[in-house]
Amino acid sequence: MDVRPLCATCEIAWAGGGGPVTCLTVAEGGYLLDNPGNDAGARLGALAAIFDPWTFDHLHRLGLRPGWRIWEVGAGGTTVIRWLAARVGPGGHVLATDIDVSSAEAASAPNVEVRRHDVGADPRPTETFDLVHARLVLVHVPARDDALRSMAEAIRPGGWLLVEDADPALQPLSCLDPTTADEELANRIRTGFRTLLAERGVDLAYGRTLPRVLREAGLTDVAAEAFVPLRHPAAVELEETTIRMIRDQLVEHAIATPEEIERHLANVATGRLDLAQPPLISAWGRKPV
């Protein structure tokens, strides 16, 4: 395994962090979900349970096969890395990068390299790839345009770029059909969460721009699809871990009182809330031969 250093400021700020990333040297207030405790790992697991089948289907449809070289950007957890490594086989290679690689390191293998890298600030890898993939990454990167160009430049002629990112502004609610006070509370907390993200530089309408930005990066055969999870079995764990990680900020910004947060967590635990997630926009394009 080759783990390369990142800038000292980021390495200190991100020690023990996890999940989708941004650089604390450029984002005011830092990444909102940088809790180093157990909730970060559980949140990554819930995100994987919800989105992995969707992601794997798109990767398969792009023709992923043995021998390919892949760059997995903002790797976060291990599930996508391991799935890619199994598909490319011993003759292929997966480069998994993130600002914090503490979770991704567990996926290290003979055909997997885990490397610390800030896609929005560091030079792109010198090698080229048959496929570059990022999920729930660029929306959090302040220099997201530079990051996407770097990813596109790293693709071999004929290779693919698959970018998947959220669009919370397109569907901002936690409960799509609010009829009770508990559902209204869930939506108020979700709205506050979005506000906190926006204050830290997150583009809440980024997902819808992906087809355009892929074309502007010079890619062809661009297409896109959207996935809106509703009442997924893993949504309860995702909501619980997210709320616990941002509890202090919710209270500090007067979005919810400690009592309201406990009430919301109790409501979530009952399973009565039909929890929804923002749309995940998956867009892909090919580098011209």
Summary of the structure (lengths in Angstrom):
residues: 289
radius of gyration: 18.6
end to end distance: 32.1
largest distance: 58.8
contacts: 1010
relative contact order: 0.16
helix: 41%
strand: 19%
